[in-house]
Amino acid sequence: MISTYWLEKRKSHWLRLEHLLDQSHKQGLRSLTRSELQELGLLYRQAAADLSAVREDPTAQYYARSLNLLLARAHNTIYSGKKSSPVKGIFHFYRYTYPRIFRQHLPLVTAAFLIFVVSALAGMLVSITHPAFLQSVIPPHIMDKIDRHQMWTDSIVNIKPAVASGLMTHNMAVTFLCFASGITAGIFTLYMVIVNGLLLGVIGTACWLHSMSLPFWSFVAPHGVVEIPSIFIGGGAGFRIAQGMLFPGFLSRRDSLTVAGREAVRLMVGIIPMLIVAGTFEAFVSPSGIPARWKFTVAAVVATICYGYLLAPLRSPEEELSKSH
């Protein structure tokens, strides 16, 4: 049986090979220096030897499949030598690579999701049992609107383009702060996820107590089905950095953090389009006068597309090739 120590030591080499392949896929082999080309060939041969080893261990079949795919990519890159356009490289990343990266980190993203949900439920419970808590959490100008049974989002309607840009920036700031805060050993990442969950629970409860649940949730749904999961992903990326820092395994703490940081960055890059979509919907669809039932319909369609993309397996050409090996 292959030891955990061996896997940890080899994983950094596999990630380095993947990095060189990504670079050559976007810019062509000519973008690599002579030393990088030599390193690429060496890593390719080492990965081939590693694949032979992991295939002998029934408990390491996950690594066997990943290595098989990696070697298929390396073979195509090394023996074709053709330069891929940047657009094609980006398309390949988002269509095939990113969903696989997301699924690899699903346990950490799920942890952020569960923390968010528990925080939201806690906010709801405290708000119901201690109504004064609402006043201490919700800003006065928003609470004043809720007391008058008015949505505080009406002002968005008249300045949509500017608001869309501002909302995208805000959403990215919150999500990337969750990610970057992983360097605090995950403490501030945890804080950010808890605060966002708590706020949603408190504001949702305030609207419910004032018979405004339908307008509130019909506002949240169209953009929230993308924006809120982005927070989970940002939290998962932050937790990955914290994991590399706190649990280096057999790697040095520096090497472990380097590997974790590289994985977390790739996880974060994939959600940029999601945040752009969320900001656009939050400015143009959520505050509009569209009937609530159609807003919920839009939310259901967007959620189906988004979650299907992230969770449904989609084989790349390299994977199809690897199946024939």
Secondary structure by P-SEA (a helix, b strand, c coil): cccaaaaaaaaaaaaaaaaaaaaaaacccccccaaaaaaaaaaaaaaaaaaaaaaacccaaaaaaaaaaaaaaaaaaaaacccccaaaaaaaaaaccaaaaaaaaaaaaaaaaaaaaaaaaaaaaaaaaccccccccccaaaaaaaaaccccccccccccaaaaaaaaaaaaaaaaaaaaaccccaaaaaaaaaaaaaaaaaaaaaaaaacaaaaaaaaaccccccaaaaaaaaaaaaaaaaaaacccccccaaaaaaaaaaaaaaaaaaaaaaaaaaaaaacccccccccaaaaaaaaaaaaaaaaaaacbbbbcaaaaaaaac
